[in-house]
């Protein structure tokens, strides 16, 4: 996998407030990367710098090796949804997308394609002012995909979506990544991230504190799992030999290891599992890492500019 997005020492200050502080990270193609952090951590400011909407104080943010403003045909390379607005309420969804497609010199078929992809085909001729927030989210996503881009950047894409819409979005971004595209999304819906993301960038106080897989994050937070197998003694011995702490409990084994690690070991050794449940979720890892005391900094980052989230 190659790095489609690269951040190098990315920094943004608003007066005396450092909203983003020396962030360096890579986002690779072919996977969903979740960008997580508390409110005011600097997520949206980072995404805006990536998309050329905010000038960095220092550092670089590139897509395919170039700043967004230097991409030859950005609409065909990058799609982005930062907020569910920007549509004239009196226009239909189809007219809105036709205007965007014409301005970008895209195929006349593109609006119909993305309306179908995002589940809005039946509402194509409804006025946007009649749309729910969730429908406007889908329309924003349709606009982002008009150019069939290789990179998709989403800021809180589940806002306003009902459970059915959230499930659809999960499958859609997973499909895009499986096609080899790059998906970078910020989200507060940690349970959804846990079911969708391949990789996590975790930011707090404007600083990147982890770039990691979900399994590694859970393990760092003291994650464990509960496993049931008809081969209890054999699996227990294998886990102990691998260096994991194992404790029998009510017919199960409680293991101080991520569920992914136990599942992979069992599969490699041909051990049948009847149940394998994580005991610590992404939420626990998130709070464990982001609630650590902020390290001293020459710039006060505790009160962030309203552009950050």
Secondary structure, 3 states (H helix, E strand, C coil): CCEEEEEEEEEEEECCEEEEEEEEEEEECCCEEEEECCCCCCHHHHHHHHCCCCCCCEEEEEECCECHHHCCCHHHCEEEECCCCCCCCCCEHHHHHHHHHHHCCCCCCHHHHHHHHCCCHHHCCCEHHHCCHHHHHHHHHHHHCCCCCCEEEEECCCCCCCHHHHHHHHHHHHHHHHCCCEEEEECCCHHHHHHHCCEEEEEECCEEEEEECHHHHHHHCCCCEEEECCCHHHHHHHHHHCCCCEEEECCEEEECCCHHHHHHHHHHHCCCCCEEEECCCHHHHHHHHHCCCCCCCCCCCCCCCCCCC
